[in-house]
Amino acid sequence: MKRHFNIYVYGRVQMVGFRFHAKAKAERFGVVGFSRNESDGSVYIEAEGHGKSLKRFIEWCKKGPMFANVKRVEVKERKKLKNFNGFKITF
């Protein structure tokens, strides 16, 4: 069953390629959605996929790419799917 999550990633997550690495990981895990930088320095992600794939993606978000320093991740499940087509980086 497909699920939808809103993911908020805090710490040193901008200017380290977080969104671009998230896109690559999402595509590898079969997750669709988008990521964007927020004005408070965090990264916001909406992700949809199936159980194990989403779990792997969320676990990656807790670490991020090499130069990131993730301090906190908030994950909120939403009931309504948006049926994204691919994974995009928005600005």
N, C-alpha and C positions, 0 to 999 in steps of 0.2 A: 504494500500500500504506500502510495506517495504521500509525503508529508512536507510541510512548509515551516521554516524557522526564520526568525529575525535574529541576527547575531550582531552584538555590539562588542567591538574589540578595542581595548584601552591600553595605553602605554606608549612606547616609541614604535608607532605603527604607520606613520606617514614619513615619506622621503626615504623609505627603505625597500620599496618595491612590493609592499604587502598586497596591494590590489592585483598586480600583475601575476604574482605567485599564486594568489588565491584563485585567479582565473584558470591558471594552468592546472592546479590541484583539482578544482571543480570539474574541469573537462576530463581529467584522468579518472576521477571517481564517478563520473556520470551524474554530476550535480548541475542543476541549472539555476539561474538567478542573476544577481548583480552585486557589485561592491562599489562603494563610494567613500571618499574622504568626507569627514564632518568638520565643521568649523571649530569644534572643541579639541581637535587633534586625534580623534578616534576614527575607526573605520566601521562603517555600517554595511552589513551584508544581508541580503535576503536569499535564501537557498531552499531549493526543492529537490527532492529525490527520494530514494528508497532507503529504508532503515540502515543497513550496514554502510552504504555509501555516504549517507549524511553523517553518520557517527564518525567515520574516518575523516571527513572534511572538517567537522567541528573540532576533533582532536588536533588536527593540523592547525586550525585557527588559534588554539591555545599556545602554540609554539611560534608559528609564523616563519618567515624566511630568516636567513642567517643573521642579518643585521637588526632585526626587530627585537624589541624587548617587551613582550606582552605581559602586562600587569594584571589584567582582569578581562574575562569574557562573560558576557551575559547572553543567554540563549533563551528565546521565548518562542514556544510553538504556537502557531496560528492555525485555526481550523480551516480557513478558506485558502484553497490553492489559487495561484495566479497563472499557472501553466506557462511559465517562461519558455522561451525558445532560445536555448543556449545560455551561456554565462557572459555577461557584459560588465565592462568597467564604465561607470558613469562619472561625470564630473559636475 
